[in-house]
Amino acid sequence: MTHRSIYQASKAVAEIIERIFEKHIQTAVQNNIGDIGTAPRALQIQMIIDIAFWASLRKEEGQFTKISLALMPPEQAGYPMVFWTKDSSYL
């Protein structure tokens, strides 16, 4: 999957955030917490930050956009909005 980020901060923090997610998943597994997702990969994190950043700059009727995102497998969401990549995998 190829993604060219214009917002460079997303690339700078993506790997750090990936490690944080992995630690949270490990802690949940150690504490026998069920029904947890998988840690997103750095590229997925970078894409989400990039998209959210640019979306946050848009105005609708003079108001800044407010967004909430949750990254999870579609089967864990009630009514998922799925974003597909060029290689036919979901983000």
PDB file of N, CA, C and O in Angstrom, chain B, residues numbered from 101:
ATOM      1  N   MET B 101       0.848  -1.154   0.000  1.00  0.00           N
ATOM      2  CA  MET B 101       0.000   0.000   0.000  1.00  0.00           C
ATOM      3  C   MET B 101       0.905   1.232   0.000  1.00  0.00           C
ATOM      4  O   MET B 101       1.826   1.326   0.811  1.00  0.00           O
ATOM      5  N   THR B 102       0.651   2.159  -0.890  1.00  0.00           N
ATOM      6  CA  THR B 102       1.451   3.364  -0.986  1.00  0.00           C
ATOM      7  C   THR B 102       0.619   4.560  -0.558  1.00  0.00           C
ATOM      8  O   THR B 102      -0.517   4.741  -0.995  1.00  0.00           O
ATOM      9  N   HIS B 103       1.208   5.364   0.301  1.00  0.00           N
ATOM     10  CA  HIS B 103       0.527   6.574   0.766  1.00  0.00           C
ATOM     11  C   HIS B 103       1.567   7.673   0.854  1.00  0.00           C
ATOM     12  O   HIS B 103       2.582   7.525   1.535  1.00  0.00           O
ATOM     13  N   ARG B 104       1.318   8.766   0.173  1.00  0.00           N
ATOM     14  CA  ARG B 104       2.223   9.902   0.224  1.00  0.00           C
ATOM     15  C   ARG B 104       1.580  10.982   1.084  1.00  0.00           C
ATOM     16  O   ARG B 104       0.649  11.667   0.660  1.00  0.00           O
ATOM     17  N   SER B 105       2.092  11.115   2.287  1.00  0.00           N
ATOM     18  CA  SER B 105       1.539  12.074   3.225  1.00  0.00           C
ATOM     19  C   SER B 105       2.106  13.454   2.972  1.00  0.00           C
ATOM     20  O   SER B 105       3.308  13.623   2.767  1.00  0.00           O
ATOM     21  N   ILE B 106       1.224  14.435   2.988  1.00  0.00           N
ATOM     22  CA  ILE B 106       1.663  15.820   2.877  1.00  0.00           C
ATOM     23  C   ILE B 106       1.887  16.383   4.275  1.00  0.00           C
ATOM     24  O   ILE B 106       2.764  17.221   4.480  1.00  0.00           O
ATOM     25  N   TYR B 107       1.096  15.923   5.226  1.00  0.00           N
ATOM     26  CA  TYR B 107       1.210  16.370   6.609  1.00  0.00           C
ATOM     27  C   TYR B 107       2.311  15.545   7.278  1.00  0.00           C
ATOM     28  O   TYR B 107       2.064  14.420   7.713  1.00  0.00           O
ATOM     29  N   GLN B 108       3.496  16.085   7.361  1.00  0.00           N
ATOM     30  CA  GLN B 108       4.677  15.336   7.800  1.00  0.00           C
ATOM     31  C   GLN B 108       4.621  14.880   9.254  1.00  0.00           C
ATOM     32  O   GLN B 108       5.262  13.889   9.604  1.00  0.00           O
ATOM     33  N   ALA B 109       3.887  15.563  10.093  1.00  0.00           N
ATOM     34  CA  ALA B 109       3.801  15.150  11.496  1.00  0.00           C
ATOM     35  C   ALA B 109       3.189  13.759  11.626  1.00  0.00           C
ATOM     36  O   ALA B 109       3.531  13.015  12.545  1.00  0.00           O
ATOM     37  N   SER B 110       2.285  13.401  10.711  1.00  0.00           N
ATOM     38  CA  SER B 110       1.668  12.073  10.789  1.00  0.00           C
ATOM     39  C   SER B 110       2.714  10.980  10.615  1.00  0.00           C
ATOM     40  O   SER B 110       2.647   9.946  11.279  1.00  0.00           O
ATOM     41  N   LYS B 111       3.661  11.197   9.744  1.00  0.00           N
ATOM     42  CA  LYS B 111       4.724  10.209   9.535  1.00  0.00           C
ATOM     43  C   LYS B 111       5.657  10.161  10.744  1.00  0.00           C
ATOM     44  O   LYS B 111       6.141   9.094  11.123  1.00  0.00           O
ATOM     45  N   ALA B 112       5.901  11.314  11.339  1.00  0.00           N
ATOM     46  CA  ALA B 112       6.835  11.397  12.462  1.00  0.00           C
ATOM     47  C   ALA B 112       6.339  10.644  13.696  1.00  0.00           C
ATOM     48  O   ALA B 112       7.150  10.112  14.454  1.00  0.00           O
ATOM     49  N   VAL B 113       5.031  10.588  13.909  1.00  0.00           N
ATOM     50  CA  VAL B 113       4.504   9.974  15.129  1.00  0.00           C
ATOM     51  C   VAL B 113       3.890   8.587  14.927  1.00  0.00           C
ATOM     52  O   VAL B 113       3.610   7.898  15.908  1.00  0.00           O
ATOM     53  N   ALA B 114       3.677   8.169  13.698  1.00  0.00           N
ATOM     54  CA  ALA B 114       2.949   6.924  13.420  1.00  0.00           C
ATOM     55  C   ALA B 114       3.592   5.702  14.066  1.00  0.00           C
ATOM     56  O   ALA B 114       2.885   4.890  14.663  1.00  0.00           O
ATOM     57  N   GLU B 115       4.897   5.547  13.967  1.00  0.00           N
ATOM     58  CA  GLU B 115       5.564   4.377  14.550  1.00  0.00           C
ATOM     59  C   GLU B 115       5.508   4.396  16.076  1.00  0.00           C
ATOM     60  O   GLU B 115       5.389   3.347  16.709  1.00  0.00           O
ATOM     61  N   ILE B 116       5.593   5.574  16.657  1.00  0.00           N
ATOM     62  CA  ILE B 116       5.501   5.700  18.114  1.00  0.00           C
ATOM     63  C   ILE B 116       4.106   5.275  18.572  1.00  0.00           C
ATOM     64  O   ILE B 116       3.966   4.526  19.539  1.00  0.00           O
ATOM     65  N   ILE B 117       3.086   5.755  17.881  1.00  0.00           N
ATOM     66  CA  ILE B 117       1.706   5.410  18.231  1.00  0.00           C
ATOM     67  C   ILE B 117       1.463   3.925  18.006  1.00  0.00           C
ATOM     68  O   ILE B 117       0.744   3.299  18.784  1.00  0.00           O
ATOM     69  N   GLU B 118       2.045   3.346  16.960  1.00  0.00           N
ATOM     70  CA  GLU B 118       1.901   1.906  16.718  1.00  0.00           C
ATOM     71  C   GLU B 118       2.413   1.116  17.923  1.00  0.00           C
ATOM     72  O   GLU B 118       1.762   0.167  18.358  1.00  0.00           O
ATOM     73  N   ARG B 119       3.567   1.496  18.464  1.00  0.00           N
ATOM     74  CA  ARG B 119       4.119   0.803  19.629  1.00  0.00           C
ATOM     75  C   ARG B 119       3.220   0.971  20.858  1.00  0.00           C
ATOM     76  O   ARG B 119       3.074   0.044  21.654  1.00  0.00           O
ATOM     77  N   ILE B 120       2.626   2.141  21.008  1.00  0.00           N
ATOM     78  CA  ILE B 120       1.717   2.373  22.130  1.00  0.00           C
ATOM     79  C   ILE B 120       0.503   1.458  22.021  1.00  0.00           C
ATOM     80  O   ILE B 120       0.094   0.852  23.011  1.00  0.00           O
ATOM     81  N   PHE B 121      -0.076   1.353  20.830  1.00  0.00           N
ATOM     82  CA  PHE B 121      -1.205   0.443  20.620  1.00  0.00           C
ATOM     83  C   PHE B 121      -0.807  -0.991  20.935  1.00  0.00           C
ATOM     84  O   PHE B 121      -1.560  -1.714  21.586  1.00  0.00           O
ATOM     85  N   GLU B 122       0.370  -1.408  20.480  1.00  0.00           N
ATOM     86  CA  GLU B 122       0.826  -2.778  20.730  1.00  0.00           C
ATOM     87  C   GLU B 122       0.955  -3.051  22.230  1.00  0.00           C
ATOM     88  O   GLU B 122       0.606  -4.137  22.692  1.00  0.00           O
ATOM     89  N   LYS B 123       1.450  -2.080  22.988  1.00  0.00           N
ATOM     90  CA  LYS B 123       1.558  -2.243  24.444  1.00  0.00           C
ATOM     91  C   LYS B 123       0.180  -2.376  25.083  1.00  0.00           C
ATOM     92  O   LYS B 123      -0.008  -3.189  25.989  1.00  0.00           O
ATOM     93  N   HIS B 124      -0.790  -1.579  24.615  1.00  0.00           N
ATOM     94  CA  HIS B 124      -2.145  -1.669  25.154  1.00  0.00           C
ATOM     95  C   HIS B 124      -2.764  -3.038  24.859  1.00  0.00           C
ATOM     96  O   HIS B 124      -3.434  -3.617  25.713  1.00  0.00           O
ATOM     97  N   ILE B 125      -2.539  -3.546  23.661  1.00  0.00           N
ATOM     98  CA  ILE B 125      -3.060  -4.869  23.290  1.00  0.00           C
ATOM     99  C   ILE B 125      -2.418  -5.941  24.175  1.00  0.00           C
ATOM    100  O   ILE B 125      -3.115  -6.823  24.678  1.00  0.00           O
ATOM    101  N   GLN B 126      -1.102  -5.872  24.370  1.00  0.00           N
ATOM    102  CA  GLN B 126      -0.409  -6.845  25.217  1.00  0.00           C
ATOM    103  C   GLN B 126      -0.948  -6.813  26.642  1.00  0.00           C
ATOM    104  O   GLN B 126      -1.166  -7.861  27.251  1.00  0.00           O
ATOM    105  N   THR B 127      -1.160  -5.621  27.170  1.00  0.00           N
ATOM    106  CA  THR B 127      -1.699  -5.481  28.524  1.00  0.00           C
ATOM    107  C   THR B 127      -3.097  -6.084  28.612  1.00  0.00           C
ATOM    108  O   THR B 127      -3.418  -6.765  29.587  1.00  0.00           O
ATOM    109  N   ALA B 128      -3.924  -5.843  27.612  1.00  0.00           N
ATOM    110  CA  ALA B 128      -5.276  -6.399  27.595  1.00  0.00           C
ATOM    111  C   ALA B 128      -5.237  -7.923  27.554  1.00  0.00           C
ATOM    112  O   ALA B 128      -6.017  -8.579  28.244  1.00  0.00           O
ATOM    113  N   VAL B 129      -4.346  -8.485  26.762  1.00  0.00           N
ATOM    114  CA  VAL B 129      -4.209  -9.948  26.677  1.00  0.00           C
ATOM    115  C   VAL B 129      -3.744 -10.503  28.020  1.00  0.00           C
ATOM    116  O   VAL B 129      -4.278 -11.509  28.485  1.00  0.00           O
ATOM    117  N   GLN B 130      -2.758  -9.865  28.650  1.00  0.00           N
ATOM    118  CA  GLN B 130      -2.246 -10.317  29.943  1.00  0.00           C
ATOM    119  C   GLN B 130      -3.324 -10.265  31.025  1.00  0.00           C
ATOM    120  O   GLN B 130      -3.309 -11.067  31.960  1.00  0.00           O
ATOM    121  N   ASN B 131      -4.255  -9.325  30.897  1.00  0.00           N
ATOM    122  CA  ASN B 131      -5.325  -9.167  31.881  1.00  0.00           C
ATOM    123  C   ASN B 131      -6.601  -9.907  31.478  1.00  0.00           C
ATOM    124  O   ASN B 131      -7.666  -9.689  32.056  1.00  0.00           O
ATOM    125  N   ASN B 132      -6.479 -10.780  30.481  1.00  0.00           N
ATOM    126  CA  ASN B 132      -7.613 -11.598  30.011  1.00  0.00           C
ATOM    127  C   ASN B 132      -8.831 -10.773  29.618  1.00  0.00           C
ATOM    128  O   ASN B 132      -9.967 -11.179  29.865  1.00  0.00           O
ATOM    129  N   ILE B 133      -8.597  -9.636  29.017  1.00  0.00           N
ATOM    130  CA  ILE B 133      -9.698  -8.813  28.514  1.00  0.00           C
ATOM    131  C   ILE B 133     -10.043  -9.324  27.120  1.00  0.00           C
ATOM    132  O   ILE B 133      -9.189  -9.353  26.234  1.00  0.00           O
ATOM    133  N   GLY B 134     -11.276  -9.720  26.936  1.00  0.00           N
ATOM    134  CA  GLY B 134     -11.687 -10.291  25.662  1.00  0.00           C
ATOM    135  C   GLY B 134     -12.214  -9.247  24.694  1.00  0.00           C
ATOM    136  O   GLY B 134     -12.364  -8.073  25.033  1.00  0.00           O
ATOM    137  N   ASP B 135     -12.485  -9.693  23.503  1.00  0.00           N
ATOM    138  CA  ASP B 135     -13.066  -8.868  22.446  1.00  0.00           C
ATOM    139  C   ASP B 135     -12.272  -7.596  22.179  1.00  0.00           C
ATOM    140  O   ASP B 135     -12.827  -6.498  22.131  1.00  0.00           O
ATOM    141  N   ILE B 136     -10.970  -7.764  22.008  1.00  0.00           N
ATOM    142  CA  ILE B 136     -10.116  -6.622  21.684  1.00  0.00           C
ATOM    143  C   ILE B 136      -9.725  -6.704  20.216  1.00  0.00           C
ATOM    144  O   ILE B 136      -9.671  -7.790  19.638  1.00  0.00           O
ATOM    145  N   GLY B 137      -9.465  -5.595  19.642  1.00  0.00           N
ATOM    146  CA  GLY B 137      -9.063  -5.542  18.240  1.00  0.00           C
ATOM    147  C   GLY B 137      -7.582  -5.813  18.087  1.00  0.00           C
ATOM    148  O   GLY B 137      -6.914  -6.249  19.025  1.00  0.00           O
ATOM    149  N   THR B 138      -7.087  -5.557  16.920  1.00  0.00           N
ATOM    150  CA  THR B 138      -5.659  -5.685  16.660  1.00  0.00           C
ATOM    151  C   THR B 138      -5.055  -4.292  16.593  1.00  0.00           C
ATOM    152  O   THR B 138      -5.739  -3.320  16.274  1.00  0.00           O
ATOM    153  N   ALA B 139      -3.781  -4.209  16.894  1.00  0.00           N
ATOM    154  CA  ALA B 139      -3.104  -2.917  16.840  1.00  0.00           C
ATOM    155  C   ALA B 139      -2.956  -2.482  15.384  1.00  0.00           C
ATOM    156  O   ALA B 139      -2.527  -3.273  14.544  1.00  0.00           O
ATOM    157  N   PRO B 140      -3.305  -1.237  15.080  1.00  0.00           N
ATOM    158  CA  PRO B 140      -3.137  -0.759  13.705  1.00  0.00           C
ATOM    159  C   PRO B 140      -1.661  -0.605  13.367  1.00  0.00           C
ATOM    160  O   PRO B 140      -0.841  -0.319  14.239  1.00  0.00           O
ATOM    161  N   ARG B 141      -1.340  -0.792  12.128  1.00  0.00           N
ATOM    162  CA  ARG B 141       0.040  -0.634  11.653  1.00  0.00           C
ATOM    163  C   ARG B 141       0.350   0.857  11.492  1.00  0.00           C
ATOM    164  O   ARG B 141      -0.555   1.685  11.393  1.00  0.00           O
ATOM    165  N   ALA B 142       1.628   1.178  11.468  1.00  0.00           N
ATOM    166  CA  ALA B 142       2.077   2.570  11.386  1.00  0.00           C
ATOM    167  C   ALA B 142       1.504   3.277  10.160  1.00  0.00           C
ATOM    168  O   ALA B 142       1.110   4.439  10.251  1.00  0.00           O
ATOM    169  N   LEU B 143       1.453   2.598   9.023  1.00  0.00           N
ATOM    170  CA  LEU B 143       0.924   3.239   7.819  1.00  0.00           C
ATOM    171  C   LEU B 143      -0.557   3.563   7.970  1.00  0.00           C
ATOM    172  O   LEU B 143      -1.010   4.612   7.513  1.00  0.00           O
ATOM    173  N   GLN B 144      -1.317   2.675   8.607  1.00  0.00           N
ATOM    174  CA  GLN B 144      -2.730   2.956   8.852  1.00  0.00           C
ATOM    175  C   GLN B 144      -2.879   4.173   9.761  1.00  0.00           C
ATOM    176  O   GLN B 144      -3.714   5.043   9.513  1.00  0.00           O
ATOM    177  N   ILE B 145      -2.078   4.227  10.797  1.00  0.00           N
ATOM    178  CA  ILE B 145      -2.117   5.355  11.732  1.00  0.00           C
ATOM    179  C   ILE B 145      -1.766   6.645  11.006  1.00  0.00           C
ATOM    180  O   ILE B 145      -2.424   7.670  11.183  1.00  0.00           O
ATOM    181  N   GLN B 146      -0.727   6.584  10.190  1.00  0.00           N
ATOM    182  CA  GLN B 146      -0.305   7.766   9.430  1.00  0.00           C
ATOM    183  C   GLN B 146      -1.435   8.254   8.526  1.00  0.00           C
ATOM    184  O   GLN B 146      -1.690   9.456   8.450  1.00  0.00           O
ATOM    185  N   MET B 147      -2.102   7.344   7.851  1.00  0.00           N
ATOM    186  CA  MET B 147      -3.188   7.727   6.948  1.00  0.00           C
ATOM    187  C   MET B 147      -4.350   8.344   7.717  1.00  0.00           C
ATOM    188  O   MET B 147      -4.934   9.331   7.270  1.00  0.00           O
ATOM    189  N   ILE B 148      -4.690   7.773   8.869  1.00  0.00           N
ATOM    190  CA  ILE B 148      -5.796   8.299   9.666  1.00  0.00           C
ATOM    191  C   ILE B 148      -5.472   9.702  10.174  1.00  0.00           C
ATOM    192  O   ILE B 148      -6.314  10.597  10.099  1.00  0.00           O
ATOM    193  N   ILE B 149      -4.268   9.897  10.686  1.00  0.00           N
ATOM    194  CA  ILE B 149      -3.867  11.220  11.173  1.00  0.00           C
ATOM    195  C   ILE B 149      -3.889  12.224  10.033  1.00  0.00           C
ATOM    196  O   ILE B 149      -4.380  13.342  10.191  1.00  0.00           O
ATOM    197  N   ASP B 150      -3.365  11.829   8.896  1.00  0.00           N
ATOM    198  CA  ASP B 150      -3.304  12.702   7.728  1.00  0.00           C
ATOM    199  C   ASP B 150      -4.712  13.120   7.298  1.00  0.00           C
ATOM    200  O   ASP B 150      -4.974  14.303   7.081  1.00  0.00           O
ATOM    201  N   ILE B 151      -5.605  12.155   7.177  1.00  0.00           N
ATOM    202  CA  ILE B 151      -6.975  12.437   6.747  1.00  0.00           C
ATOM    203  C   ILE B 151      -7.702  13.294   7.782  1.00  0.00           C
ATOM    204  O   ILE B 151      -8.380  14.260   7.429  1.00  0.00           O
ATOM    205  N   ALA B 152      -7.561  12.943   9.051  1.00  0.00           N
ATOM    206  CA  ALA B 152      -8.233  13.700  10.105  1.00  0.00           C
ATOM    207  C   ALA B 152      -7.718  15.137  10.175  1.00  0.00           C
ATOM    208  O   ALA B 152      -8.492  16.069  10.393  1.00  0.00           O
ATOM    209  N   PHE B 153      -6.418  15.311   9.991  1.00  0.00           N
ATOM    210  CA  PHE B 153      -5.850  16.663  10.029  1.00  0.00           C
ATOM    211  C   PHE B 153      -6.454  17.528   8.938  1.00  0.00           C
ATOM    212  O   PHE B 153      -6.919  18.636   9.206  1.00  0.00           O
ATOM    213  N   TRP B 154      -6.449  17.030   7.707  1.00  0.00           N
ATOM    214  CA  TRP B 154      -6.967  17.834   6.601  1.00  0.00           C
ATOM    215  C   TRP B 154      -8.468  18.049   6.729  1.00  0.00           C
ATOM    216  O   TRP B 154      -8.970  19.116   6.375  1.00  0.00           O
ATOM    217  N   ALA B 155      -9.185  17.059   7.226  1.00  0.00           N
ATOM    218  CA  ALA B 155     -10.627  17.223   7.435  1.00  0.00           C
ATOM    219  C   ALA B 155     -10.902  18.290   8.490  1.00  0.00           C
ATOM    220  O   ALA B 155     -11.887  19.022   8.396  1.00  0.00           O
ATOM    221  N   SER B 156     -10.028  18.378   9.494  1.00  0.00           N
ATOM    222  CA  SER B 156     -10.242  19.344  10.572  1.00  0.00           C
ATOM    223  C   SER B 156     -10.067  20.791  10.102  1.00  0.00           C
ATOM    224  O   SER B 156     -10.523  21.718  10.772  1.00  0.00           O
ATOM    225  N   LEU B 157      -9.423  20.986   8.977  1.00  0.00           N
ATOM    226  CA  LEU B 157      -9.211  22.343   8.460  1.00  0.00           C
ATOM    227  C   LEU B 157     -10.395  22.851   7.643  1.00  0.00           C
ATOM    228  O   LEU B 157     -10.484  24.044   7.351  1.00  0.00           O
ATOM    229  N   ARG B 158     -11.292  21.961   7.280  1.00  0.00           N
ATOM    230  CA  ARG B 158     -12.447  22.336   6.470  1.00  0.00           C
ATOM    231  C   ARG B 158     -13.497  23.030   7.331  1.00  0.00           C
ATOM    232  O   ARG B 158     -13.647  22.742   8.519  1.00  0.00           O
ATOM    233  N   LYS B 159     -14.202  23.931   6.713  1.00  0.00           N
ATOM    234  CA  LYS B 159     -15.307  24.600   7.396  1.00  0.00           C
ATOM    235  C   LYS B 159     -16.598  24.269   6.656  1.00  0.00           C
ATOM    236  O   LYS B 159     -16.624  24.190   5.428  1.00  0.00           O
ATOM    237  N   GLU B 160     -17.655  24.081   7.415  1.00  0.00           N
ATOM    238  CA  GLU B 160     -18.978  23.844   6.861  1.00  0.00           C
ATOM    239  C   GLU B 160     -19.898  24.892   7.466  1.00  0.00           C
ATOM    240  O   GLU B 160     -20.086  24.924   8.682  1.00  0.00           O
ATOM    241  N   GLU B 161     -20.463  25.733   6.647  1.00  0.00           N
ATOM    242  CA  GLU B 161     -21.328  26.820   7.100  1.00  0.00           C
ATOM    243  C   GLU B 161     -20.638  27.666   8.166  1.00  0.00           C
ATOM    244  O   GLU B 161     -21.256  28.070   9.152  1.00  0.00           O
ATOM    245  N   GLY B 162     -19.354  27.927   7.953  1.00  0.00           N
ATOM    246  CA  GLY B 162     -18.590  28.781   8.852  1.00  0.00           C
ATOM    247  C   GLY B 162     -18.092  28.107  10.118  1.00  0.00           C
ATOM    248  O   GLY B 162     -17.437  28.754  10.935  1.00  0.00           O
ATOM    249  N   GLN B 163     -18.382  26.839  10.303  1.00  0.00           N
ATOM    250  CA  GLN B 163     -17.977  26.109  11.508  1.00  0.00           C
ATOM    251  C   GLN B 163     -16.917  25.074  11.148  1.00  0.00           C
ATOM    252  O   GLN B 163     -16.981  24.457  10.085  1.00  0.00           O
ATOM    253  N   PHE B 164     -15.950  24.886  12.029  1.00  0.00           N
ATOM    254  CA  PHE B 164     -14.960  23.846  11.824  1.00  0.00           C
ATOM    255  C   PHE B 164     -15.601  22.474  11.981  1.00  0.00           C
ATOM    256  O   PHE B 164     -16.505  22.290  12.796  1.00  0.00           O
ATOM    257  N   THR B 165     -15.134  21.528  11.207  1.00  0.00           N
ATOM    258  CA  THR B 165     -15.646  20.167  11.246  1.00  0.00           C
ATOM    259  C   THR B 165     -15.207  19.480  12.531  1.00  0.00           C
ATOM    260  O   THR B 165     -14.058  19.619  12.951  1.00  0.00           O
ATOM    261  N   LYS B 166     -16.119  18.738  13.155  1.00  0.00           N
ATOM    262  CA  LYS B 166     -15.794  17.917  14.319  1.00  0.00           C
ATOM    263  C   LYS B 166     -15.956  16.471  13.885  1.00  0.00           C
ATOM    264  O   LYS B 166     -16.994  16.088  13.347  1.00  0.00           O
ATOM    265  N   ILE B 167     -14.926  15.671  14.121  1.00  0.00           N
ATOM    266  CA  ILE B 167     -14.986  14.280  13.701  1.00  0.00           C
ATOM    267  C   ILE B 167     -14.595  13.363  14.860  1.00  0.00           C
ATOM    268  O   ILE B 167     -13.860  13.758  15.765  1.00  0.00           O
ATOM    269  N   SER B 168     -15.095  12.152  14.811  1.00  0.00           N
ATOM    270  CA  SER B 168     -14.695  11.094  15.733  1.00  0.00           C
ATOM    271  C   SER B 168     -14.383   9.874  14.892  1.00  0.00           C
ATOM    272  O   SER B 168     -15.137   9.542  13.977  1.00  0.00           O
ATOM    273  N   LEU B 169     -13.297   9.212  15.187  1.00  0.00           N
ATOM    274  CA  LEU B 169     -12.891   8.034  14.428  1.00  0.00           C
ATOM    275  C   LEU B 169     -12.653   6.863  15.365  1.00  0.00           C
ATOM    276  O   LEU B 169     -12.187   7.034  16.492  1.00  0.00           O
ATOM    277  N   ALA B 170     -12.977   5.680  14.888  1.00  0.00           N
ATOM    278  CA  ALA B 170     -12.652   4.449  15.601  1.00  0.00           C
ATOM    279  C   ALA B 170     -12.139   3.469  14.560  1.00  0.00           C
ATOM    280  O   ALA B 170     -12.831   3.185  13.582  1.00  0.00           O
ATOM    281  N   LEU B 171     -10.956   2.957  14.754  1.00  0.00           N
ATOM    282  CA  LEU B 171     -10.383   1.987  13.820  1.00  0.00           C
ATOM    283  C   LEU B 171     -10.566   0.599  14.404  1.00  0.00           C
ATOM    284  O   LEU B 171     -10.005   0.274  15.450  1.00  0.00           O
ATOM    285  N   MET B 172     -11.357  -0.218  13.718  1.00  0.00           N
ATOM    286  CA  MET B 172     -11.611  -1.579  14.182  1.00  0.00           C
ATOM    287  C   MET B 172     -12.016  -2.427  12.985  1.00  0.00           C
ATOM    288  O   MET B 172     -12.438  -1.902  11.954  1.00  0.00           O
ATOM    289  N   PRO B 173     -11.884  -3.735  13.128  1.00  0.00           N
ATOM    290  CA  PRO B 173     -12.348  -4.603  12.048  1.00  0.00           C
ATOM    291  C   PRO B 173     -13.858  -4.420  11.846  1.00  0.00           C
ATOM    292  O   PRO B 173     -14.587  -4.235  12.820  1.00  0.00           O
ATOM    293  N   PRO B 174     -14.334  -4.469  10.605  1.00  0.00           N
ATOM    294  CA  PRO B 174     -15.764  -4.250  10.336  1.00  0.00           C
ATOM    295  C   PRO B 174     -16.683  -5.147  11.146  1.00  0.00           C
ATOM    296  O   PRO B 174     -17.776  -4.729  11.526  1.00  0.00           O
ATOM    297  N   GLU B 175     -16.251  -6.391  11.420  1.00  0.00           N
ATOM    298  CA  GLU B 175     -17.122  -7.311  12.151  1.00  0.00           C
ATOM    299  C   GLU B 175     -17.307  -6.901  13.613  1.00  0.00           C
ATOM    300  O   GLU B 175     -18.203  -7.422  14.278  1.00  0.00           O
ATOM    301  N   GLN B 176     -16.488  -5.985  14.129  1.00  0.00           N
ATOM    302  CA  GLN B 176     -16.640  -5.524  15.509  1.00  0.00           C
ATOM    303  C   GLN B 176     -17.510  -4.271  15.612  1.00  0.00           C
ATOM    304  O   GLN B 176     -17.844  -3.836  16.714  1.00  0.00           O
ATOM    305  N   ALA B 177     -17.874  -3.698  14.483  1.00  0.00           N
ATOM    306  CA  ALA B 177     -18.682  -2.477  14.483  1.00  0.00           C
ATOM    307  C   ALA B 177     -20.128  -2.815  14.127  1.00  0.00           C
ATOM    308  O   ALA B 177     -20.385  -3.746  13.365  1.00  0.00           O
ATOM    309  N   GLY B 178     -21.047  -2.067  14.671  1.00  0.00           N
ATOM    310  CA  GLY B 178     -22.455  -2.287  14.374  1.00  0.00           C
ATOM    311  C   GLY B 178     -22.794  -1.969  12.924  1.00  0.00           C
ATOM    312  O   GLY B 178     -23.357  -2.806  12.219  1.00  0.00           O
ATOM    313  N   TYR B 179     -22.459  -0.785  12.485  1.00  0.00           N
ATOM    314  CA  TYR B 179     -22.711  -0.330  11.117  1.00  0.00           C
ATOM    315  C   TYR B 179     -21.447   0.356  10.603  1.00  0.00           C
ATOM    316  O   TYR B 179     -21.349   1.583  10.626  1.00  0.00           O
ATOM    317  N   PRO B 180     -20.487  -0.430  10.143  1.00  0.00           N
ATOM    318  CA  PRO B 180     -19.191   0.161   9.791  1.00  0.00           C
ATOM    319  C   PRO B 180     -19.217   0.938   8.479  1.00  0.00           C
ATOM    320  O   PRO B 180     -19.963   0.613   7.555  1.00  0.00           O
ATOM    321  N   MET B 181     -18.386   1.968   8.423  1.00  0.00           N
ATOM    322  CA  MET B 181     -18.068   2.640   7.170  1.00  0.00           C
ATOM    323  C   MET B 181     -16.666   2.157   6.827  1.00  0.00           C
ATOM    324  O   MET B 181     -15.711   2.457   7.544  1.00  0.00           O
ATOM    325  N   VAL B 182     -16.542   1.426   5.759  1.00  0.00           N
ATOM    326  CA  VAL B 182     -15.283   0.766   5.429  1.00  0.00           C
ATOM    327  C   VAL B 182     -14.551   1.552   4.340  1.00  0.00           C
ATOM    328  O   VAL B 182     -15.136   1.908   3.317  1.00  0.00           O
ATOM    329  N   PHE B 183     -13.281   1.814   4.571  1.00  0.00           N
ATOM    330  CA  PHE B 183     -12.431   2.471   3.594  1.00  0.00           C
ATOM    331  C   PHE B 183     -11.509   1.418   3.002  1.00  0.00           C
ATOM    332  O   PHE B 183     -10.738   0.784   3.721  1.00  0.00           O
ATOM    333  N   TRP B 184     -11.587   1.236   1.717  1.00  0.00           N
ATOM    334  CA  TRP B 184     -10.789   0.219   1.031  1.00  0.00           C
ATOM    335  C   TRP B 184      -9.574   0.859   0.389  1.00  0.00           C
ATOM    336  O   TRP B 184      -9.630   2.001  -0.066  1.00  0.00           O
ATOM    337  N   THR B 185      -8.479   0.122   0.353  1.00  0.00           N
ATOM    338  CA  THR B 185      -7.255   0.583  -0.288  1.00  0.00           C
ATOM    339  C   THR B 185      -7.194   0.025  -1.700  1.00  0.00           C
ATOM    340  O   THR B 185      -8.025  -0.799  -2.081  1.00  0.00           O
ATOM    341  N   LYS B 186      -6.226   0.465  -2.468  1.00  0.00           N
ATOM    342  CA  LYS B 186      -6.072   0.012  -3.848  1.00  0.00           C
ATOM    343  C   LYS B 186      -5.835  -1.489  -3.943  1.00  0.00           C
ATOM    344  O   LYS B 186      -6.192  -2.105  -4.947  1.00  0.00           O
ATOM    345  N   ASP B 187      -5.243  -2.087  -2.919  1.00  0.00           N
ATOM    346  CA  ASP B 187      -4.968  -3.526  -2.959  1.00  0.00           C
ATOM    347  C   ASP B 187      -6.120  -4.344  -2.388  1.00  0.00           C
ATOM    348  O   ASP B 187      -5.943  -5.514  -2.049  1.00  0.00           O
ATOM    349  N   SER B 188      -7.312  -3.727  -2.279  1.00  0.00           N
ATOM    350  CA  SER B 188      -8.541  -4.391  -1.837  1.00  0.00           C
ATOM    351  C   SER B 188      -8.506  -4.864  -0.386  1.00  0.00           C
ATOM    352  O   SER B 188      -9.213  -5.806  -0.028  1.00  0.00           O
ATOM    353  N   SER B 189      -7.703  -4.233   0.442  1.00  0.00           N
ATOM    354  CA  SER B 189      -7.751  -4.517   1.871  1.00  0.00           C
ATOM    355  C   SER B 189      -8.385  -3.302   2.540  1.00  0.00           C
ATOM    356  O   SER B 189      -8.277  -2.181   2.042  1.00  0.00           O
ATOM    357  N   TYR B 190      -9.036  -3.531   3.656  1.00  0.00           N
ATOM    358  CA  TYR B 190      -9.646  -2.394   4.321  1.00  0.00           C
ATOM    359  C   TYR B 190      -8.660  -1.726   5.232  1.00  0.00           C
ATOM    360  O   TYR B 190      -7.741  -2.354   5.757  1.00  0.00           O
ATOM    361  N   LEU B 191      -8.866  -0.442   5.412  1.00  0.00           N
ATOM    362  CA  LEU B 191      -7.991   0.352   6.260  1.00  0.00           C
ATOM    363  C   LEU B 191      -8.484   0.253   7.672  1.00  0.00           C
ATOM    364  O   LEU B 191      -7.896   0.849   8.574  1.00  0.00           O
TER     365      LEU B 191
END
